[in-house]
């Protein structure tokens, strides 16, 4: 894949913008009024124009495009990189990197010898208009002698980030950076042998030669597309707009490509297999209607022991990630499309089992929100501050994930109604109502007019003010936001030149993927939200933002760079992406024809923006036991007249028990819908401060570009200051976080919480005094040892504690889990914490790195009210503590902390 730096992306983005101030069809294209036009691109009835690039419709089954990614043409020779022992980001503090200008005259360049841990900054001036040539060979030389000498003298080396690496644990040194083939994916760096430096002569000088700006990295797209599949079994769509017709047919063909021989969905051309969230979001968009049987097979593939599988996520998947519950929304969508009662019964019990496990493992009883990683945004550094470990992410409470949990509970309630399980229905509705109320209370930002990204911190959380596109959209679509608030969200959430970015503002130093990325399936959900909110302007732009990449790239790509609109430059990308093509098809069914599927009927709420006015037909649409043929004219979101087989309809509804073939004719009222859009440039927030406590003050280094700082204590804003320190009272518990503000008042992520607690309120209990000491040769533990917990060993461990006074105490554990990498797999350990015999919370012990059993960290904390005196806690394995692996549910536990927080 082609990976390019943010700097390079911005450069050619600006060049493109300069070239396309007045885009119009060229080279024989039809002169017509643009359906949508901006400085970046224009969409016409039969073409898309972006500067010199034109995609054109030749027929409903044939498209051409001369698009060529300009990424390789404008790659900066300024390379930013750093080294990583064992693949970890441990050479220098975050934000401190090496900088080298690869000014190659003979197709190659070589760095000076750089000493590990000592920053190198190249002072050579880069001439104007100088770019990195294709296939440039860059040799990097690294002096590891200080590290090797430390291994020899003391058996370990301590990096400037505080990592202590023992000689016997040294597995190599790697390089990460900003330009392909380098990337900043430290979580997977240890697996990338192509990024590993070598020392063949044993002199302590390690080297690597990299091929920079390799043209094959661009992965060029096709120049033409012609239908090659028979799609006659599926609904046929025609309109006054050849572009829309051809892109619909392209999506149908790619849908057929996305069905495997075993009749399950393939996630994308580059993504084999069935993935819970991908198939679920695709099914909700359109696959429930087009491929109901494949949807059923695919959903059931993601069930194990009667529970929904969380198949990906930080720190070992569930319950660090909990958006598996979107499966429930998809299963309900399949029922609404098919009316299959057996499907209803089978999936209801799976959903109920999964929700009941989540109520104990992932629901915060204080906030009433679901915990867990951002839905779909599951690449840690792409959407979270670098200091957040998997346990911190588990404790966070995210907008999109909570929208999913709200709707999952609502779907379960409606299923329970149909199955006459009234008691369960009541419980599900109560949970949904609590989530909805909490989202609107704790995540809403009145000053911005949209929801914040997530609550994060430690025992006291603050709200990240970033916009999160999918979460904003789902909150509107699912009804978390009321009608007025929905209009506000659609009008105020930031939208950039090429569409709605996954998050806004962007995170500094992180390459495009979720960060600085636009995802067509998210754009489709944004279109659904715009339609529901009645915002015609936002809907016109959103549909255009779906048409542009599909037409120019001649495939439904996974994502593209927000700054440039180019598919090259994101960290990973795929063609023929299931949820992207599902969204394209969904725009026809669920926006233009306004299909809203309910338990016993199909409600029609069409929305055709004025730019797309005219006539359109949809034939051979199968709804349960009926075949529907639609004809529609006009524009707007109000129906002037509607008939079924020539007879006026009392309601714009198709009953679920209708059989046979029928024709529905709709005339829209040509009403004006208007609306506003918050157009912004792609913008990057300041870096995250690093705060610490010393001599009665919270201090932090100055952040580049910051004009002020915001300080919180225990989740409440304490002060804004231009200083880089703040005197505090250290005689009571305090959790302090600091964020930087730039000249436009754009806020960075907040710093890792600095916890200040008097010694008398911090109690530590060594676990080896409560259970047999483990005999593994791991290091860096406290006390005389640690305890192994697994499904076979120490399934229940009791610890007796004595607290000095009444209060609320936070209980957590220092642990290690080397059963998998920090970013994926499925071996997060889970335990139940009890006081006496009563459940008080769930303790999650996520993976911290492959075989990194001496890498200790802290679990989430559980808040427990305690009276002065003695209490007995039990860390136990309960049925709801099964993880996604099923067999390995293991961790090492060093000690338990009990801290009075109020």
DAFEN-V835588 format. One line per field, one symbol per residue. ss: DSSP state (2 for helix, 1 for strand, 0 for the rest). A space follows every 50 residues. Layout:
ss = ???
This chain:
ss = 00000222222222222220000000000000000110000111001111 00111111100111100000222201011111111000000000000111 10000001111111100000100000000010000111111110222222 22220111000001112220001111100000000222200022210100 00001111111100222200000111000000000111100222222222 22222220100000100100100002222222222222220222222222 20110011000000000000002222222222222222002222222222 22222222222010000001010000000222200000022222201122 22222222222222222200022222222222222222222221100001 10011110001110001122222222200000222222222201110010 00110100000000001102222222222222200222222222222222 22200000011000000000000000022222222222222200111000 11110001022201111111111001111111110100111111001100 00111000011111111100000000011000010000001111001111 00000001111110011111100011100000011111111000001000 00011100222111112220000000000000000011100000011111 11100011111111110011000000001111111001111111100011 00000011000111110011111111002220000000001111111111 00
